[in-house]
């Protein structure tokens, strides 16, 4: 009978640890989303892309160096 009580006590302790761990995991802060970035339009082909990825030249934005060399669309 004492072995059964010991087994139940160990099982209750393990369940308590698992529940405590799960609660700790759910209370962690979610990663903060990145702020929205300004979108620009390629002066050659018209594709929209983030300003940080654009190639800028003479006040215009391009999606690639090749399109910058070709210049604005006619």
mmCIF file of the N, C-alpha and C atoms, coordinates in Angstrom:
data_MODEL
# 
_entry.id   MODEL 
# 
loop_
_atom_site.group_PDB 
_atom_site.id 
_atom_site.type_symbol 
_atom_site.label_atom_id 
_atom_site.label_alt_id 
_atom_site.label_comp_id 
_atom_site.label_asym_id 
_atom_site.label_entity_id 
_atom_site.label_seq_id 
_atom_site.pdbx_PDB_ins_code 
_atom_site.Cartn_x 
_atom_site.Cartn_y 
_atom_site.Cartn_z 
_atom_site.occupancy 
_atom_site.B_iso_or_equiv 
_atom_site.pdbx_formal_charge 
_atom_site.auth_seq_id 
_atom_site.auth_comp_id 
_atom_site.auth_asym_id 
_atom_site.auth_atom_id 
_atom_site.pdbx_PDB_model_num 
ATOM 1   N N  . UNK A 1 1  ? 0.817  -1.194 0.000   1.00 0.00 ? 1  UNK A N  1 
ATOM 2   C CA . UNK A 1 1  ? 0.000  0.000  0.000   1.00 0.00 ? 1  UNK A CA 1 
ATOM 3   C C  . UNK A 1 1  ? 0.863  1.261  0.000   1.00 0.00 ? 1  UNK A C  1 
ATOM 4   N N  . UNK A 1 2  ? 1.978  1.226  0.740   1.00 0.00 ? 2  UNK A N  1 
ATOM 5   C CA . UNK A 1 2  ? 2.852  2.399  0.797   1.00 0.00 ? 2  UNK A CA 1 
ATOM 6   C C  . UNK A 1 2  ? 3.533  2.650  -0.551  1.00 0.00 ? 2  UNK A C  1 
ATOM 7   N N  . UNK A 1 3  ? 3.804  1.565  -1.313  1.00 0.00 ? 3  UNK A N  1 
ATOM 8   C CA . UNK A 1 3  ? 4.400  1.729  -2.641  1.00 0.00 ? 3  UNK A CA 1 
ATOM 9   C C  . UNK A 1 3  ? 3.419  2.416  -3.581  1.00 0.00 ? 3  UNK A C  1 
ATOM 10  N N  . UNK A 1 4  ? 2.142  2.099  -3.458  1.00 0.00 ? 4  UNK A N  1 
ATOM 11  C CA . UNK A 1 4  ? 1.118  2.724  -4.282  1.00 0.00 ? 4  UNK A CA 1 
ATOM 12  C C  . UNK A 1 4  ? 1.005  4.214  -3.960  1.00 0.00 ? 4  UNK A C  1 
ATOM 13  N N  . UNK A 1 5  ? 1.049  4.584  -2.706  1.00 0.00 ? 5  UNK A N  1 
ATOM 14  C CA . UNK A 1 5  ? 0.997  5.987  -2.308  1.00 0.00 ? 5  UNK A CA 1 
ATOM 15  C C  . UNK A 1 5  ? 2.224  6.743  -2.807  1.00 0.00 ? 5  UNK A C  1 
ATOM 16  N N  . UNK A 1 6  ? 3.377  6.114  -2.727  1.00 0.00 ? 6  UNK A N  1 
ATOM 17  C CA . UNK A 1 6  ? 4.602  6.730  -3.224  1.00 0.00 ? 6  UNK A CA 1 
ATOM 18  C C  . UNK A 1 6  ? 4.511  6.942  -4.733  1.00 0.00 ? 6  UNK A C  1 
ATOM 19  N N  . UNK A 1 7  ? 3.998  5.947  -5.455  1.00 0.00 ? 7  UNK A N  1 
ATOM 20  C CA . UNK A 1 7  ? 3.833  6.058  -6.901  1.00 0.00 ? 7  UNK A CA 1 
ATOM 21  C C  . UNK A 1 7  ? 2.858  7.176  -7.250  1.00 0.00 ? 7  UNK A C  1 
ATOM 22  N N  . UNK A 1 8  ? 1.762  7.283  -6.536  1.00 0.00 ? 8  UNK A N  1 
ATOM 23  C CA . UNK A 1 8  ? 0.788  8.350  -6.785  1.00 0.00 ? 8  UNK A CA 1 
ATOM 24  C C  . UNK A 1 8  ? 1.397  9.722  -6.471  1.00 0.00 ? 8  UNK A C  1 
ATOM 25  N N  . UNK A 1 9  ? 2.193  9.819  -5.443  1.00 0.00 ? 9  UNK A N  1 
ATOM 26  C CA . UNK A 1 9  ? 2.842  11.083 -5.095  1.00 0.00 ? 9  UNK A CA 1 
ATOM 27  C C  . UNK A 1 9  ? 3.826  11.503 -6.188  1.00 0.00 ? 9  UNK A C  1 
ATOM 28  N N  . UNK A 1 10 ? 4.589  10.559 -6.719  1.00 0.00 ? 10 UNK A N  1 
ATOM 29  C CA . UNK A 1 10 ? 5.539  10.853 -7.796  1.00 0.00 ? 10 UNK A CA 1 
ATOM 30  C C  . UNK A 1 10 ? 4.789  11.276 -9.057  1.00 0.00 ? 10 UNK A C  1 
ATOM 31  N N  . UNK A 1 11 ? 3.719  10.558 -9.377  1.00 0.00 ? 11 UNK A N  1 
ATOM 32  C CA . UNK A 1 11 ? 2.906  10.896 -10.547 1.00 0.00 ? 11 UNK A CA 1 
ATOM 33  C C  . UNK A 1 11 ? 2.303  12.288 -10.402 1.00 0.00 ? 11 UNK A C  1 
ATOM 34  N N  . UNK A 1 12 ? 1.777  12.628 -9.238  1.00 0.00 ? 12 UNK A N  1 
ATOM 35  C CA . UNK A 1 12 ? 1.206  13.956 -8.998  1.00 0.00 ? 12 UNK A CA 1 
ATOM 36  C C  . UNK A 1 12 ? 2.281  15.035 -9.147  1.00 0.00 ? 12 UNK A C  1 
ATOM 37  N N  . UNK A 1 13 ? 3.491  14.761 -8.679  1.00 0.00 ? 13 UNK A N  1 
ATOM 38  C CA . UNK A 1 13 ? 4.587  15.714 -8.795  1.00 0.00 ? 13 UNK A CA 1 
ATOM 39  C C  . UNK A 1 13 ? 4.967  15.944 -10.255 1.00 0.00 ? 13 UNK A C  1 
ATOM 40  N N  . UNK A 1 14 ? 5.029  14.882 -11.049 1.00 0.00 ? 14 UNK A N  1 
ATOM 41  C CA . UNK A 1 14 ? 5.368  14.995 -12.472 1.00 0.00 ? 14 UNK A CA 1 
ATOM 42  C C  . UNK A 1 14 ? 4.289  15.793 -13.205 1.00 0.00 ? 14 UNK A C  1 
ATOM 43  N N  . UNK A 1 15 ? 3.022  15.510 -12.915 1.00 0.00 ? 15 UNK A N  1 
ATOM 44  C CA . UNK A 1 15 ? 1.930  16.258 -13.547 1.00 0.00 ? 15 UNK A CA 1 
ATOM 45  C C  . UNK A 1 15 ? 2.013  17.724 -13.159 1.00 0.00 ? 15 UNK A C  1 
ATOM 46  N N  . UNK A 1 16 ? 2.302  18.019 -11.887 1.00 0.00 ? 16 UNK A N  1 
ATOM 47  C CA . UNK A 1 16 ? 2.432  19.401 -11.436 1.00 0.00 ? 16 UNK A CA 1 
ATOM 48  C C  . UNK A 1 16 ? 3.570  20.111 -12.180 1.00 0.00 ? 16 UNK A C  1 
ATOM 49  N N  . UNK A 1 17 ? 4.689  19.436 -12.368 1.00 0.00 ? 17 UNK A N  1 
ATOM 50  C CA . UNK A 1 17 ? 5.809  20.021 -13.108 1.00 0.00 ? 17 UNK A CA 1 
ATOM 51  C C  . UNK A 1 17 ? 5.434  20.313 -14.558 1.00 0.00 ? 17 UNK A C  1 
ATOM 52  N N  . UNK A 1 18 ? 4.730  19.390 -15.203 1.00 0.00 ? 18 UNK A N  1 
ATOM 53  C CA . UNK A 1 18 ? 4.339  19.589 -16.595 1.00 0.00 ? 18 UNK A CA 1 
ATOM 54  C C  . UNK A 1 18 ? 3.369  20.763 -16.735 1.00 0.00 ? 18 UNK A C  1 
ATOM 55  N N  . UNK A 1 19 ? 2.404  20.863 -15.853 1.00 0.00 ? 19 UNK A N  1 
ATOM 56  C CA . UNK A 1 19 ? 1.448  21.972 -15.898 1.00 0.00 ? 19 UNK A CA 1 
ATOM 57  C C  . UNK A 1 19 ? 2.164  23.295 -15.659 1.00 0.00 ? 19 UNK A C  1 
ATOM 58  N N  . UNK A 1 20 ? 3.079  23.300 -14.715 1.00 0.00 ? 20 UNK A N  1 
ATOM 59  C CA . UNK A 1 20 ? 3.833  24.524 -14.422 1.00 0.00 ? 20 UNK A CA 1 
ATOM 60  C C  . UNK A 1 20 ? 4.671  24.946 -15.626 1.00 0.00 ? 20 UNK A C  1 
ATOM 61  N N  . UNK A 1 21 ? 5.300  24.001 -16.293 1.00 0.00 ? 21 UNK A N  1 
ATOM 62  C CA . UNK A 1 21 ? 6.114  24.301 -17.470 1.00 0.00 ? 21 UNK A CA 1 
ATOM 63  C C  . UNK A 1 21 ? 5.248  24.842 -18.598 1.00 0.00 ? 21 UNK A C  1 
ATOM 64  N N  . UNK A 1 22 ? 4.085  24.247 -18.817 1.00 0.00 ? 22 UNK A N  1 
ATOM 65  C CA . UNK A 1 22 ? 3.191  24.692 -19.889 1.00 0.00 ? 22 UNK A CA 1 
ATOM 66  C C  . UNK A 1 22 ? 2.720  26.121 -19.631 1.00 0.00 ? 22 UNK A C  1 
ATOM 67  N N  . UNK A 1 23 ? 2.405  26.447 -18.370 1.00 0.00 ? 23 UNK A N  1 
ATOM 68  C CA . UNK A 1 23 ? 1.986  27.809 -18.040 1.00 0.00 ? 23 UNK A CA 1 
ATOM 69  C C  . UNK A 1 23 ? 3.125  28.793 -18.280 1.00 0.00 ? 23 UNK A C  1 
ATOM 70  N N  . UNK A 1 24 ? 4.341  28.396 -17.958 1.00 0.00 ? 24 UNK A N  1 
ATOM 71  C CA . UNK A 1 24 ? 5.495  29.273 -18.175 1.00 0.00 ? 24 UNK A CA 1 
ATOM 72  C C  . UNK A 1 24 ? 5.701  29.523 -19.666 1.00 0.00 ? 24 UNK A C  1 
ATOM 73  N N  . UNK A 1 25 ? 5.474  28.497 -20.490 1.00 0.00 ? 25 UNK A N  1 
ATOM 74  C CA . UNK A 1 25 ? 5.651  28.651 -21.933 1.00 0.00 ? 25 UNK A CA 1 
ATOM 75  C C  . UNK A 1 25 ? 4.610  29.600 -22.523 1.00 0.00 ? 25 UNK A C  1 
ATOM 76  N N  . UNK A 1 26 ? 3.398  29.578 -22.010 1.00 0.00 ? 26 UNK A N  1 
ATOM 77  C CA . UNK A 1 26 ? 2.347  30.420 -22.584 1.00 0.00 ? 26 UNK A CA 1 
ATOM 78  C C  . UNK A 1 26 ? 2.481  31.868 -22.151 1.00 0.00 ? 26 UNK A C  1 
ATOM 79  N N  . UNK A 1 27 ? 3.244  32.144 -21.098 1.00 0.00 ? 27 UNK A N  1 
ATOM 80  C CA . UNK A 1 27 ? 3.382  33.508 -20.626 1.00 0.00 ? 27 UNK A CA 1 
ATOM 81  C C  . UNK A 1 27 ? 4.585  34.228 -21.231 1.00 0.00 ? 27 UNK A C  1 
ATOM 82  N N  . UNK A 1 28 ? 5.297  33.564 -22.075 1.00 0.00 ? 28 UNK A N  1 
ATOM 83  C CA . UNK A 1 28 ? 6.432  34.227 -22.718 1.00 0.00 ? 28 UNK A CA 1 
ATOM 84  C C  . UNK A 1 28 ? 5.914  35.274 -23.694 1.00 0.00 ? 28 UNK A C  1 
ATOM 85  N N  . UNK A 1 29 ? 6.706  36.330 -23.862 1.00 0.00 ? 29 UNK A N  1 
ATOM 86  C CA . UNK A 1 29 ? 6.308  37.397 -24.768 1.00 0.00 ? 29 UNK A CA 1 
ATOM 87  C C  . UNK A 1 29 ? 6.437  36.930 -26.211 1.00 0.00 ? 29 UNK A C  1 
ATOM 88  N N  . UNK A 1 30 ? 5.432  37.279 -27.004 1.00 0.00 ? 30 UNK A N  1 
ATOM 89  C CA . UNK A 1 30 ? 5.480  36.977 -28.428 1.00 0.00 ? 30 UNK A CA 1 
ATOM 90  C C  . UNK A 1 30 ? 6.486  37.918 -29.085 1.00 0.00 ? 30 UNK A C  1 
ATOM 91  N N  . UNK A 1 31 ? 7.172  37.467 -30.124 1.00 0.00 ? 31 UNK A N  1 
ATOM 92  C CA . UNK A 1 31 ? 8.117  38.354 -30.799 1.00 0.00 ? 31 UNK A CA 1 
ATOM 93  C C  . UNK A 1 31 ? 7.384  39.561 -31.389 1.00 0.00 ? 31 UNK A C  1 
ATOM 94  N N  . UNK A 1 32 ? 8.015  40.717 -31.280 1.00 0.00 ? 32 UNK A N  1 
ATOM 95  C CA . UNK A 1 32 ? 7.389  41.936 -31.786 1.00 0.00 ? 32 UNK A CA 1 
ATOM 96  C C  . UNK A 1 32 ? 7.444  41.940 -33.305 1.00 0.00 ? 32 UNK A C  1 
ATOM 97  N N  . UNK A 1 33 ? 6.325  42.289 -33.950 1.00 0.00 ? 33 UNK A N  1 
ATOM 98  C CA . UNK A 1 33 ? 6.334  42.335 -35.413 1.00 0.00 ? 33 UNK A CA 1 
ATOM 99  C C  . UNK A 1 33 ? 7.196  43.496 -35.900 1.00 0.00 ? 33 UNK A C  1 
ATOM 100 N N  . UNK A 1 34 ? 7.781  43.307 -37.053 1.00 0.00 ? 34 UNK A N  1 
ATOM 101 C CA . UNK A 1 34 ? 8.599  44.371 -37.624 1.00 0.00 ? 34 UNK A CA 1 
ATOM 102 C C  . UNK A 1 34 ? 7.682  45.505 -38.072 1.00 0.00 ? 34 UNK A C  1 
ATOM 103 N N  . UNK A 1 35 ? 8.145  46.735 -37.952 1.00 0.00 ? 35 UNK A N  1 
ATOM 104 C CA . UNK A 1 35 ? 7.304  47.850 -38.398 1.00 0.00 ? 35 UNK A CA 1 
ATOM 105 C C  . UNK A 1 35 ? 7.126  47.812 -39.914 1.00 0.00 ? 35 UNK A C  1 
ATOM 106 N N  . UNK A 1 36 ? 6.012  48.355 -40.362 1.00 0.00 ? 36 UNK A N  1 
ATOM 107 C CA . UNK A 1 36 ? 5.736  48.392 -41.805 1.00 0.00 ? 36 UNK A CA 1 
ATOM 108 C C  . UNK A 1 36 ? 6.795  49.243 -42.494 1.00 0.00 ? 36 UNK A C  1 
ATOM 109 N N  . UNK A 1 37 ? 7.139  48.857 -43.692 1.00 0.00 ? 37 UNK A N  1 
ATOM 110 C CA . UNK A 1 37 ? 8.172  49.556 -44.436 1.00 0.00 ? 37 UNK A CA 1 
ATOM 111 C C  . UNK A 1 37 ? 7.545  50.230 -45.648 1.00 0.00 ? 37 UNK A C  1 
ATOM 112 N N  . UNK A 1 38 ? 8.074  51.374 -46.008 1.00 0.00 ? 38 UNK A N  1 
ATOM 113 C CA . UNK A 1 38 ? 7.566  52.119 -47.157 1.00 0.00 ? 38 UNK A CA 1 
ATOM 114 C C  . UNK A 1 38 ? 7.825  51.320 -48.437 1.00 0.00 ? 38 UNK A C  1 
ATOM 115 N N  . UNK A 1 39 ? 6.785  51.234 -49.272 1.00 0.00 ? 39 UNK A N  1 
ATOM 116 C CA . UNK A 1 39 ? 6.901  50.535 -50.548 1.00 0.00 ? 39 UNK A CA 1 
ATOM 117 C C  . UNK A 1 39 ? 7.103  51.559 -51.660 1.00 0.00 ? 39 UNK A C  1 
ATOM 118 N N  . UNK A 1 40 ? 7.922  51.200 -52.633 1.00 0.00 ? 40 UNK A N  1 
ATOM 119 C CA . UNK A 1 40 ? 8.177  52.072 -53.787 1.00 0.00 ? 40 UNK A CA 1 
ATOM 120 C C  . UNK A 1 40 ? 7.909  51.276 -55.057 1.00 0.00 ? 40 UNK A C  1 
ATOM 121 N N  . UNK A 1 41 ? 7.818  51.989 -56.167 1.00 0.00 ? 41 UNK A N  1 
ATOM 122 C CA . UNK A 1 41 ? 7.531  51.359 -57.455 1.00 0.00 ? 41 UNK A CA 1 
ATOM 123 C C  . UNK A 1 41 ? 8.752  51.508 -58.348 1.00 0.00 ? 41 UNK A C  1 
ATOM 124 N N  . UNK A 1 42 ? 9.126  50.423 -59.012 1.00 0.00 ? 42 UNK A N  1 
ATOM 125 C CA . UNK A 1 42 ? 10.238 50.456 -59.963 1.00 0.00 ? 42 UNK A CA 1 
ATOM 126 C C  . UNK A 1 42 ? 9.843  51.366 -61.132 1.00 0.00 ? 42 UNK A C  1 
ATOM 127 N N  . UNK A 1 43 ? 10.704 52.335 -61.460 1.00 0.00 ? 43 UNK A N  1 
ATOM 128 C CA . UNK A 1 43 ? 10.417 53.279 -62.539 1.00 0.00 ? 43 UNK A CA 1 
ATOM 129 C C  . UNK A 1 43 ? 10.467 52.599 -63.907 1.00 0.00 ? 43 UNK A C  1 
ATOM 130 N N  . UNK A 1 44 ? 11.053 51.411 -63.983 1.00 0.00 ? 44 UNK A N  1 
ATOM 131 C CA . UNK A 1 44 ? 11.158 50.734 -65.278 1.00 0.00 ? 44 UNK A CA 1 
ATOM 132 C C  . UNK A 1 44 ? 10.012 49.751 -65.507 1.00 0.00 ? 44 UNK A C  1 
ATOM 133 N N  . UNK A 1 45 ? 9.788  48.829 -64.558 1.00 0.00 ? 45 UNK A N  1 
ATOM 134 C CA . UNK A 1 45 ? 8.803  47.765 -64.786 1.00 0.00 ? 45 UNK A CA 1 
ATOM 135 C C  . UNK A 1 45 ? 7.534  47.912 -63.957 1.00 0.00 ? 45 UNK A C  1 
ATOM 136 N N  . UNK A 1 46 ? 7.545  48.798 -62.952 1.00 0.00 ? 46 UNK A N  1 
ATOM 137 C CA . UNK A 1 46 ? 6.348  49.034 -62.158 1.00 0.00 ? 46 UNK A CA 1 
ATOM 138 C C  . UNK A 1 46 ? 6.130  48.081 -60.998 1.00 0.00 ? 46 UNK A C  1 
ATOM 139 N N  . UNK A 1 47 ? 7.070  47.219 -60.710 1.00 0.00 ? 47 UNK A N  1 
ATOM 140 C CA . UNK A 1 47 ? 6.907  46.293 -59.595 1.00 0.00 ? 47 UNK A CA 1 
ATOM 141 C C  . UNK A 1 47 ? 7.033  47.053 -58.273 1.00 0.00 ? 47 UNK A C  1 
ATOM 142 N N  . UNK A 1 48 ? 6.247  46.663 -57.274 1.00 0.00 ? 48 UNK A N  1 
ATOM 143 C CA . UNK A 1 48 ? 6.314  47.265 -55.945 1.00 0.00 ? 48 UNK A CA 1 
ATOM 144 C C  . UNK A 1 48 ? 7.324  46.477 -55.102 1.00 0.00 ? 48 UNK A C  1 
ATOM 145 N N  . UNK A 1 49 ? 8.156  47.202 -54.356 1.00 0.00 ? 49 UNK A N  1 
ATOM 146 C CA . UNK A 1 49 ? 9.140  46.550 -53.504 1.00 0.00 ? 49 UNK A CA 1 
ATOM 147 C C  . UNK A 1 49 ? 9.452  47.454 -52.317 1.00 0.00 ? 49 UNK A C  1 
ATOM 148 N N  . UNK A 1 50 ? 9.962  46.868 -51.216 1.00 0.00 ? 50 UNK A N  1 
ATOM 149 C CA . UNK A 1 50 ? 10.328 47.689 -50.052 1.00 0.00 ? 50 UNK A CA 1 
ATOM 150 C C  . UNK A 1 50 ? 11.439 48.676 -50.416 1.00 0.00 ? 50 UNK A C  1 
ATOM 151 N N  . UNK A 1 51 ? 11.366 49.855 -49.838 1.00 0.00 ? 51 UNK A N  1 
ATOM 152 C CA . UNK A 1 51 ? 12.351 50.895 -50.153 1.00 0.00 ? 51 UNK A CA 1 
ATOM 153 C C  . UNK A 1 51 ? 13.769 50.444 -49.813 1.00 0.00 ? 51 UNK A C  1 
ATOM 154 N N  . UNK A 1 52 ? 13.934 49.621 -48.784 1.00 0.00 ? 52 UNK A N  1 
ATOM 155 C CA . UNK A 1 52 ? 15.273 49.174 -48.394 1.00 0.00 ? 52 UNK A CA 1 
ATOM 156 C C  . UNK A 1 52 ? 15.897 48.235 -49.429 1.00 0.00 ? 52 UNK A C  1 
ATOM 157 N N  . UNK A 1 53 ? 15.083 47.616 -50.269 1.00 0.00 ? 53 UNK A N  1 
ATOM 158 C CA . UNK A 1 53 ? 15.602 46.699 -51.291 1.00 0.00 ? 53 UNK A CA 1 
ATOM 159 C C  . UNK A 1 53 ? 15.744 47.374 -52.653 1.00 0.00 ? 53 UNK A C  1 
ATOM 160 N N  . UNK A 1 54 ? 15.254 48.599 -52.778 1.00 0.00 ? 54 UNK A N  1 
ATOM 161 C CA . UNK A 1 54 ? 15.272 49.291 -54.062 1.00 0.00 ? 54 UNK A CA 1 
ATOM 162 C C  . UNK A 1 54 ? 16.634 49.916 -54.334 1.00 0.00 ? 54 UNK A C  1 
ATOM 163 N N  . UNK A 1 55 ? 16.946 50.073 -55.617 1.00 0.00 ? 55 UNK A N  1 
ATOM 164 C CA . UNK A 1 55 ? 18.130 50.797 -56.065 1.00 0.00 ? 55 UNK A CA 1 
ATOM 165 C C  . UNK A 1 55 ? 17.641 52.191 -56.443 1.00 0.00 ? 55 UNK A C  1 
ATOM 166 N N  . UNK A 1 56 ? 18.145 53.214 -55.759 1.00 0.00 ? 56 UNK A N  1 
ATOM 167 C CA . UNK A 1 56 ? 17.705 54.580 -56.009 1.00 0.00 ? 56 UNK A CA 1 
ATOM 168 C C  . UNK A 1 56 ? 18.727 55.307 -56.876 1.00 0.00 ? 56 UNK A C  1 
ATOM 169 N N  . UNK A 1 57 ? 18.204 56.096 -57.814 1.00 0.00 ? 57 UNK A N  1 
ATOM 170 C CA . UNK A 1 57 ? 19.072 56.868 -58.702 1.00 0.00 ? 57 UNK A CA 1 
ATOM 171 C C  . UNK A 1 57 ? 18.284 58.067 -59.204 1.00 0.00 ? 57 UNK A C  1 
ATOM 172 N N  . UNK A 1 58 ? 18.827 59.257 -59.007 1.00 0.00 ? 58 UNK A N  1 
ATOM 173 C CA . UNK A 1 58 ? 18.224 60.515 -59.450 1.00 0.00 ? 58 UNK A CA 1 
ATOM 174 C C  . UNK A 1 58 ? 16.758 60.634 -59.042 1.00 0.00 ? 58 UNK A C  1 
ATOM 175 N N  . UNK A 1 59 ? 16.474 60.271 -57.802 1.00 0.00 ? 59 UNK A N  1 
ATOM 176 C CA . UNK A 1 59 ? 15.124 60.434 -57.280 1.00 0.00 ? 59 UNK A CA 1 
ATOM 177 C C  . UNK A 1 59 ? 14.136 59.361 -57.699 1.00 0.00 ? 59 UNK A C  1 
ATOM 178 N N  . UNK A 1 60 ? 14.581 58.386 -58.455 1.00 0.00 ? 60 UNK A N  1 
ATOM 179 C CA . UNK A 1 60 ? 13.707 57.284 -58.883 1.00 0.00 ? 60 UNK A CA 1 
ATOM 180 C C  . UNK A 1 60 ? 14.174 55.997 -58.201 1.00 0.00 ? 60 UNK A C  1 
ATOM 181 N N  . UNK A 1 61 ? 13.263 55.054 -58.110 1.00 0.00 ? 61 UNK A N  1 
ATOM 182 C CA . UNK A 1 61 ? 13.571 53.763 -57.501 1.00 0.00 ? 61 UNK A CA 1 
ATOM 183 C C  . UNK A 1 61 ? 13.466 52.674 -58.561 1.00 0.00 ? 61 UNK A C  1 
ATOM 184 N N  . UNK A 1 62 ? 14.376 51.706 -58.474 1.00 0.00 ? 62 UNK A N  1 
ATOM 185 C CA . UNK A 1 62 ? 14.401 50.592 -59.415 1.00 0.00 ? 62 UNK A CA 1 
ATOM 186 C C  . UNK A 1 62 ? 14.514 49.284 -58.640 1.00 0.00 ? 62 UNK A C  1 
ATOM 187 N N  . UNK A 1 63 ? 14.019 48.190 -59.237 1.00 0.00 ? 63 UNK A N  1 
ATOM 188 C CA . UNK A 1 63 ? 14.057 46.898 -58.559 1.00 0.00 ? 63 UNK A CA 1 
ATOM 189 C C  . UNK A 1 63 ? 15.410 46.212 -58.711 1.00 0.00 ? 63 UNK A C  1 
ATOM 190 N N  . UNK A 1 64 ? 16.227 46.651 -59.665 1.00 0.00 ? 64 UNK A N  1 
ATOM 191 C CA . UNK A 1 64 ? 17.541 46.034 -59.860 1.00 0.00 ? 64 UNK A CA 1 
ATOM 192 C C  . UNK A 1 64 ? 18.478 47.031 -60.529 1.00 0.00 ? 64 UNK A C  1 
ATOM 193 N N  . UNK A 1 65 ? 19.759 46.718 -60.489 1.00 0.00 ? 65 UNK A N  1 
ATOM 194 C CA . UNK A 1 65 ? 20.750 47.578 -61.141 1.00 0.00 ? 65 UNK A CA 1 
ATOM 195 C C  . UNK A 1 65 ? 20.548 47.568 -62.653 1.00 0.00 ? 65 UNK A C  1 
ATOM 196 N N  . UNK A 1 66 ? 20.106 46.453 -63.183 1.00 0.00 ? 66 UNK A N  1 
ATOM 197 C CA . UNK A 1 66 ? 19.854 46.343 -64.626 1.00 0.00 ? 66 UNK A CA 1 
ATOM 198 C C  . UNK A 1 66 ? 18.751 47.314 -65.065 1.00 0.00 ? 66 UNK A C  1 
ATOM 199 N N  . UNK A 1 67 ? 17.683 47.373 -64.292 1.00 0.00 ? 67 UNK A N  1 
ATOM 200 C CA . UNK A 1 67 ? 16.605 48.298 -64.621 1.00 0.00 ? 67 UNK A CA 1 
ATOM 201 C C  . UNK A 1 67 ? 17.038 49.751 -64.419 1.00 0.00 ? 67 UNK A C  1 
ATOM 202 N N  . UNK A 1 68 ? 17.935 50.001 -63.459 1.00 0.00 ? 68 UNK A N  1 
ATOM 203 C CA . UNK A 1 68 ? 18.454 51.351 -63.285 1.00 0.00 ? 68 UNK A CA 1 
ATOM 204 C C  . UNK A 1 68 ? 19.247 51.778 -64.506 1.00 0.00 ? 68 UNK A C  1 
ATOM 205 N N  . UNK A 1 69 ? 20.019 50.866 -65.075 1.00 0.00 ? 69 UNK A N  1 
ATOM 206 C CA . UNK A 1 69 ? 20.802 51.180 -66.267 1.00 0.00 ? 69 UNK A CA 1 
ATOM 207 C C  . UNK A 1 69 ? 19.915 51.411 -67.474 1.00 0.00 ? 69 UNK A C  1 
ATOM 208 N N  . UNK A 1 70 ? 18.802 50.661 -67.548 1.00 0.00 ? 70 UNK A N  1 
ATOM 209 C CA . UNK A 1 70 ? 17.898 50.821 -68.684 1.00 0.00 ? 70 UNK A CA 1 
ATOM 210 C C  . UNK A 1 70 ? 17.058 52.102 -68.573 1.00 0.00 ? 70 UNK A C  1 
ATOM 211 N N  . UNK A 1 71 ? 16.922 52.628 -67.367 1.00 0.00 ? 71 UNK A N  1 
ATOM 212 C CA . UNK A 1 71 ? 16.205 53.875 -67.167 1.00 0.00 ? 71 UNK A CA 1 
ATOM 213 C C  . UNK A 1 71 ? 14.702 53.665 -67.081 1.00 0.00 ? 71 UNK A C  1 
ATOM 214 N N  . UNK A 1 72 ? 13.975 54.788 -66.954 1.00 0.00 ? 72 UNK A N  1 
ATOM 215 C CA . UNK A 1 72 ? 12.522 54.689 -66.828 1.00 0.00 ? 72 UNK A CA 1 
ATOM 216 C C  . UNK A 1 72 ? 11.879 54.161 -68.103 1.00 0.00 ? 72 UNK A C  1 
ATOM 217 N N  . UNK A 1 73 ? 10.733 53.499 -67.923 1.00 0.00 ? 73 UNK A N  1 
ATOM 218 C CA . UNK A 1 73 ? 10.003 52.957 -69.075 1.00 0.00 ? 73 UNK A CA 1 
ATOM 219 C C  . UNK A 1 73 ? 9.471  54.108 -69.910 1.00 0.00 ? 73 UNK A C  1 
ATOM 220 N N  . UNK A 1 74 ? 9.461  53.893 -71.204 1.00 0.00 ? 74 UNK A N  1 
ATOM 221 C CA . UNK A 1 74 ? 9.002  54.937 -72.132 1.00 0.00 ? 74 UNK A CA 1 
ATOM 222 C C  . UNK A 1 74 ? 7.499  55.018 -72.205 1.00 0.00 ? 74 UNK A C  1 
# 
